[in-house]
């Protein structure tokens, strides 16, 4: 049997980052991935001669070289020994939060959002600024604040008295990183507030595949092993400690410790000393994504926003649809064309609009094969119909489409329920009931590309290097 210092379950962003960090210190590391490709939720696929990102709308925590050496992006570049040029992020043009009769624009400078709030909610600007000051102590990605689990709505209401403004500010943050229905943990709110509003959005010109390519090249260059199509059937436990894993094909691998990015419920299910897993703790929120390829650039027909977060009433709807396949009352409209790319890169080859709406994983999985494809197209039409209430109508410019559902997300992530952000209850220190099995990634508490990478680094440092 092969013996490793650390086995990492999952070749998503957090797993790859943890592997690089450990390999830098000469650990023998093996990353095991059940899927045929890397990236997890932040992966990509190729169809009809085009590359499609699975999860990427934007990278949060944007920063330019030398701007903030303490920020998450600077931290990961330093810890993984990359260059800023390896990520080469282009800044967003500008995004919007659109509710009926009110729209707030924002970019990567908080001053724009402050000006928008001062215009539309003049009595709330002092409260908004005091909220910004109050949350800074909790937005350093450490996850150690004692009141991390408080209600974000409760804390916001201490500073802001206008319910509509609270709903509007929560909308992007929940869409970009909240596994809990209808509310957020305050600590998660602080992390996402900084990621989206204080730092902002960026994107590599070539999308997520550029980041994945650099991570894998670095990991393998340091001697790390990456095994695709190598799902873990079980984690072997002996005398209260993990001793290794058994793969789906029966292969046995030994390790001193295991770092899992599979999710907390999913990791517990693998442990052969656990007889019953509380699946009720799994996340419920999943998405459907409708992608439109256009015959022109979005700005040519008046859509100049990088991302639009929309909601069709004054109350933000953040919960799994109970009886419907999808809920298009709220959604995210994104155009990868609307970033400030370098002049030498030029425009992307196609105009693209991506629309994300909430979906019910169970309902999608219950569909027979002959109805699945038809329902995808019906839900595409409904998503587009919903979105054009908040943007110029682009339907006559569409030349190709694709849709991926919670079934696709489940296939890429293996999360129960196709839960994009994992379970609502996060294990902030990454520990489990076993002294040498640890969590990283979504269920450790950080989401998004930068958050996932920082999670992998932090958990590797804390649990696999200090040991």
C-alpha positions in Angstrom: 0.0 0.0 0.0 1.1 3.5 -0.7 1.8 5.7 2.3 1.5 9.5 2.4 1.9 12.3 4.9 -1.4 13.8 3.8 -4.2 12.5 1.6 -6.5 15.3 0.3 -10.0 14.4 -0.8 -11.2 16.6 -3.7 -9.3 18.5 -6.4 -11.2 21.7 -6.1 -9.6 25.0 -5.4 -9.1 24.4 -1.6 -7.7 20.9 -2.1 -5.2 22.0 -4.8 -4.1 24.9 -2.7 -3.6 22.8 0.4 -1.6 20.3 -1.7 0.7 23.0 -3.0 1.3 24.4 0.5 2.1 21.0 1.9 4.3 20.0 -1.1 6.3 23.1 -0.6 7.4 21.6 2.8 8.3 18.3 1.2 5.3 16.4 2.4 4.3 13.4 0.4 0.8 14.4 -0.7 -1.8 12.7 -2.9 -5.0 14.5 -4.0 -7.9 12.2 -4.9 -10.7 13.3 -7.2 -13.8 11.3 -7.9 -14.6 13.2 -11.1 -12.7 13.0 -14.4 -11.6 16.6 -14.1 -10.4 19.1 -11.5 -12.0 22.2 -10.1 -15.2 21.0 -8.3 -17.8 23.7 -8.6 -15.2 26.0 -10.2 -14.5 23.8 -13.2 -15.2 24.1 -16.9 -16.3 22.0 -19.8 -16.1 22.2 -23.5 -19.0 21.9 -25.9 -19.5 22.9 -29.5 -15.9 24.3 -29.7 -16.5 26.6 -26.7 -15.3 26.5 -23.1 -18.0 27.0 -20.4 -17.1 27.9 -16.8 -19.2 25.8 -14.4 -19.3 28.2 -11.5 -17.4 31.3 -12.3 -19.2 34.6 -12.5 -16.4 36.5 -10.9 -13.6 36.2 -8.5 -14.3 38.2 -5.3 -11.5 39.8 -3.2 -10.1 41.7 -6.2 -6.8 43.5 -5.6 -4.1 45.0 -7.8 -0.5 44.3 -7.3 0.9 46.0 -4.2 -2.5 47.4 -3.1 -3.0 45.4 0.1 -0.5 42.9 1.3 -2.8 41.7 4.0 -5.8 40.9 1.8 -6.9 37.4 0.9 -5.6 37.5 -2.7 -2.2 38.8 -1.6 -2.1 36.2 1.1 -2.7 33.3 -1.3 -0.2 34.6 -3.9 2.4 34.8 -1.2 1.7 31.5 0.5 1.5 29.5 -2.7 4.5 31.4 -4.2 2.8 32.6 -7.3 3.3 35.9 -9.1 0.4 38.4 -9.5 0.7 37.8 -13.2 -0.3 34.2 -12.8 -3.8 35.3 -11.9 -3.9 38.4 -14.2 -7.3 39.5 -13.0 -9.3 42.1 -15.0 -11.4 44.4 -12.9 -15.2 44.5 -13.3 -16.8 47.4 -15.3 -19.5 47.8 -12.6 -22.4 45.8 -11.1 -25.9 46.6 -9.9 -28.5 45.5 -7.3 -31.9 45.8 -8.8 -35.2 45.7 -6.9 -38.5 47.1 -8.1 -38.1 50.9 -8.5 -34.7 51.0 -6.8 -31.2 50.2 -8.2 -27.9 50.5 -6.5 -24.7 50.5 -8.6 -21.3 49.4 -7.2 -17.8 48.7 -8.3 -14.5 47.9 -6.6 -14.5 51.2 -4.8 -16.9 51.4 -1.8 -17.3 55.1 -2.4 -19.7 54.4 -5.3 -22.0 52.3 -3.2 -21.9 54.9 -0.5 -22.9 57.6 -3.0 -25.8 55.4 -4.3 -27.1 54.8 -0.8 -26.8 58.5 0.1 -28.9 59.3 -3.0 -31.7 56.7 -2.6 -31.6 56.2 1.2 -30.2 59.5 2.5 -31.3 58.8 6.1 -29.4 55.5 6.1 -25.9 56.6 5.0 -24.6 57.2 8.5 -25.9 53.8 9.6 -24.3 52.1 6.5 -20.9 53.7 7.4 -21.2 52.6 11.0 -22.0 49.1 9.8 -18.9 49.1 7.6 -16.8 50.1 10.6 -18.3 47.4 12.8 -17.8 44.5 10.5 -14.1 45.1 9.7 -13.0 43.1 12.8 -14.8 40.1 11.4 -13.7 40.2 7.8 -10.1 39.0 8.0 -10.9 35.4 6.9 -9.8 33.9 10.2 -13.2 32.7 11.2 -12.4 32.9 14.9 -14.7 35.7 16.1 -16.8 34.6 19.1 -20.1 35.8 17.6 -19.5 34.5 14.1 -22.9 32.7 14.3 -25.1 35.7 15.2 -27.9 36.7 12.8 -26.6 39.1 10.1 -30.1 40.6 9.8 -30.2 41.3 13.5 -26.8 43.1 13.5 -27.7 45.0 10.3 -30.9 46.3 11.9 -28.9 47.9 14.7 -27.3 50.2 12.1 -29.9 50.4 9.3 -33.6 51.1 9.9 -34.8 50.8 6.3 -35.8 47.1 5.6 -35.5 47.5 1.8 -31.8 48.6 2.1 -31.1 45.6 4.3 -32.7 43.3 1.7 -30.7 44.9 -1.2 -27.4 44.7 0.6 -27.9 41.0 1.5 -28.9 40.0 -2.0 -25.4 39.8 -3.6 -23.8 38.5 -0.4 -26.2 35.6 -0.1 -26.0 34.8 -3.8 -22.2 34.7 -3.6 -21.7 32.7 -0.5 -24.5 31.7 1.9 -25.7 28.2 2.6 -28.3 29.3 5.2 -31.9 30.0 4.0 -33.2 33.6 4.6 -30.4 34.8 6.9 -26.6 34.7 7.2 -24.3 34.1 10.0 -22.8 37.4 10.9 -19.2 36.2 10.4 -20.1 34.9 6.9 -21.8 38.2 6.2 -18.6 40.1 7.2 -16.4 37.9 5.0 -18.7 38.3 2.0 -19.2 42.0 2.5 -15.5 42.6 2.3 -15.2 40.2 -0.6 -17.9 41.8 -2.7 -18.2 45.4 -1.6 -14.8 46.5 -0.1 -12.6 44.5 -2.5 -14.9 43.6 -5.4 -14.9 41.5 -8.5 -12.3 40.5 -11.1 -11.9 37.8 -13.7 -9.0 36.1 -15.6 -9.4 36.7 -19.3 -9.4 33.0 -20.0 -11.7 32.1 -17.2 -11.3 29.6 -14.4 -9.2 27.2 -16.5 -6.2 29.5 -16.3 -6.3 29.4 -12.5 -6.7 25.6 -12.4 -3.9 25.1 -14.9 -1.5 27.1 -12.8 -2.5 25.3 -9.6 -2.1 21.9 -11.1 1.2 22.8 -12.7 2.6 24.1 -9.4 1.4 21.1 -7.4 2.8 18.5 -9.8 6.0 20.5 -10.2 6.5 20.1 -6.4 6.1 16.3 -6.7 2.5 16.1 -5.6 0.3 13.2 -6.9 -3.1 13.9 -8.4 -5.4 10.9 -9.1 -8.6 11.5 -11.1 -11.5 9.1 -11.2 -10.3 8.0 -7.8 -13.3 8.4 -5.5 -13.0 7.6 -1.8 -15.3 4.7 -0.8 -14.4 5.0 2.9 -11.9 6.4 5.4 -10.5 3.6 7.5 -10.4 4.2 11.2 -8.4 2.2 13.8 -8.4 3.0 17.5 -10.1 6.3 17.0 -7.7 7.6 14.3 -7.8 7.5 10.5 -5.2 5.3 9.0 -6.0 5.6 5.3 -8.6 5.4 2.6 -10.1 2.8 0.4 -10.9 3.9 -3.2 -14.0 3.0 -5.2 -12.0 0.4 -7.0 -10.7 -1.2 -3.8 -7.2 0.4 -3.8 -6.0 1.1 -0.3 -3.8 4.1 0.6 -2.4 4.9 3.9 -1.8 8.4 5.4 -0.8 10.1 8.6 -3.7 12.6 8.1 -6.6 13.3 5.8 -7.8 16.7 4.6 -11.2 16.6 3.0 -12.9 19.2 0.8 -15.9 16.9 0.2 -18.1 18.6 2.8 -18.8 17.8 6.4 -21.8 15.5 5.9 -20.1 13.8 3.0 -16.9 13.3 4.9 -18.6 11.8 7.9 -20.4 9.4 5.6 -17.0 8.1 4.4 -15.7 7.3 8.0 -16.1 3.7 8.7 -16.5 4.3 12.4 -19.7 6.4 11.8 -22.9 4.3 11.7 -25.4 7.1 11.0 -25.0 10.4 9.3 -27.4 13.3 10.0 -28.3 14.1 6.4 -30.7 16.8 7.6 -27.6 19.0 8.2 -26.8 19.0 4.5 -27.3 22.2 2.5 -30.5 22.8 0.6 -29.6 25.6 -1.8 -28.8 24.7 -5.4 -28.9 26.6 -8.7 -29.7 26.3 -12.4 -27.6 28.2 -14.8 -28.8 29.3 -18.2 -26.1 30.4 -20.7 -26.7 32.3 -23.9 -24.1 32.8 -26.6 -24.8 36.0 -28.6 -24.0 37.2 -32.0 -22.7 40.5 -30.6 -21.2 42.0 -27.4 -23.6 42.8 -24.6 -22.6 46.5 -24.6 -23.7 46.7 -28.2 -27.4 46.4 -27.1 -27.0 48.5 -24.0 -26.1 46.0 -21.3 -22.9 47.4 -19.7 -23.1 45.7 -16.3 -20.7 43.0 -15.2 -23.2 41.5 -12.8 -26.8 42.3 -12.0 -28.3 40.9 -8.8 -32.1 41.1 -9.1 -35.2 40.5 -7.0 -38.7 41.1 -8.1 -40.2 42.3 -4.7 -39.1 44.3 -1.7 -38.5 41.0 0.2 -35.4 39.0 -0.9 -36.3 35.4 -1.6 -33.4 33.1 -0.4 -34.8 29.6 0.0 -35.1 26.4 -1.9 -38.2 26.2 -4.1 -40.5 23.7 -2.4 -42.7 22.5 -5.2 -41.2 24.0 -8.3 -38.1 23.0 -10.3 -36.9 26.6 -10.1 -37.6 30.0 -8.6 -36.8 32.9 -10.9 -38.1 35.6 -8.6 -34.5 36.4 -7.8 -31.4 35.7 -9.8 -27.9 36.8 -11.0 -27.2 38.1 -14.5 -23.6 38.0 -15.5 -21.6 38.9 -18.6 -17.9 37.8 -18.7 -17.5 40.4 -21.5 -17.9 43.3 -19.2 -14.5 43.4 -17.5 -11.6 45.8 -18.1 -9.4 43.4 -20.0 -5.9 44.4 -21.1 -5.9 45.9 -24.6 -3.5 43.2 -25.9 -6.1 40.5 -25.0 -8.9 42.2 -26.8 -12.5 41.1 -26.5 -13.8 37.6 -25.7 -14.7 35.7 -28.9 -18.4 35.6 -28.1 -20.9 37.7 -26.3 -22.2 35.8 -23.3 -25.1 36.2 -20.8 -25.3 33.9 -17.8 -28.4 33.8 -15.7 -28.5 31.9 -12.4 -31.7 31.1 -10.4 -32.6 28.9 -7.4 -33.5 25.3 -8.1 -34.8 22.2 -6.3 -32.3 19.4 -6.5 -34.7 16.6 -5.7 -37.3 17.7 -8.3 -34.6 17.7 -11.0 -33.3 14.3 -10.0 -36.8 12.8 -10.1 -37.3 13.8 -13.7 -37.2 10.8 -16.2 -34.6 11.2 -18.9 -37.2 12.0 -21.6 -38.5 15.0 -19.6 -35.1 16.3 -18.3 -33.9 17.9 -21.6 -37.4 19.5 -22.2 -37.5 20.9 -18.7 -34.0 22.4 -19.1 -35.2 24.4 -22.1 -38.5 25.4 -20.4 -36.5 26.7 -17.4 -34.1 28.5 -19.7 -37.0 30.4 -21.2 -38.4 31.2 -17.8 -35.0 32.4 -16.5 -34.5 34.7 -19.5 -38.1 36.0 -19.3 -37.5 36.9 -15.7 -34.1 38.5 -16.3 -35.2 40.9 -19.1 -37.3 42.8 -16.6 -34.0 44.0 -15.2 -31.8 44.3 -18.4 -32.2 44.9 -22.1 -34.0 42.1 -23.9 -31.3 40.1 -25.7 -33.3 37.1 -27.0 -33.1 38.0 -30.7 -29.3 37.9 -30.6 -29.0 34.4 -29.2 -27.1 31.9 -31.4 -26.5 29.0 -28.9 -27.5 28.0 -25.4 -26.7 25.6 -22.7 -28.2 24.9 -19.3 -26.8 23.1 -16.3 -28.9 22.0 -13.4 -28.4 20.8 -9.8 -27.7 17.3 -11.3 -24.7 18.9 -13.0 -23.6 20.6 -9.8 -23.9 17.3 -7.9 -21.8 15.6 -10.6 -19.0 18.1 -10.3 -19.1 18.6 -6.5 -20.7 15.4 -5.1 -22.4 17.6 -2.5 -25.7 16.3 -1.1 -28.6 18.1 -2.7 -26.3 19.7 -5.2 -25.7 22.3 -2.5 -23.5 25.0 -4.0 -22.3 26.4 -0.7 -22.5 23.2 1.3 -24.0 22.8 4.8 -25.4 25.8 6.7 -23.4 24.9 9.9 -19.7 25.5 9.2 -16.8 24.0 11.1 -14.6 27.0 11.3 -11.5 25.3 12.7 -11.8 22.4 10.2 -11.8 19.7 12.9 -13.8 16.6 12.9 -14.5 13.8 15.5 -11.2 12.2 14.4 -7.9 13.8 15.5 -6.3 13.5 12.1 -9.2 14.2 9.7 -9.8 17.8 8.8 -12.1 19.8 6.6 -11.2 22.5 4.1 -13.2 24.5 1.6 -17.0 25.2 1.6 -17.9 23.5 4.9 -14.9 24.9 6.7 -16.5 28.3 6.1 -15.1 30.0 3.1 -16.5 30.1 -0.4 -15.6 31.5 -3.8 -12.3 30.9 -5.6 -10.2 33.1 -3.3 -12.0 32.0 -0.2 -11.6 28.3 -1.1 -7.9 28.7 -1.8 -7.3 30.6 1.4 -9.2 27.9 3.3 -7.0 25.2 1.9 -3.9 27.2 2.8 -5.1 27.9 6.3 -6.1 24.4 7.1 -2.9 23.0 5.7 -0.9 25.4 7.8 -2.9 24.8 11.0 -3.4 21.0 10.9 -0.9 19.5 8.5 2.3 21.6 8.9 2.2 22.4 12.7 1.7 18.7 13.4 
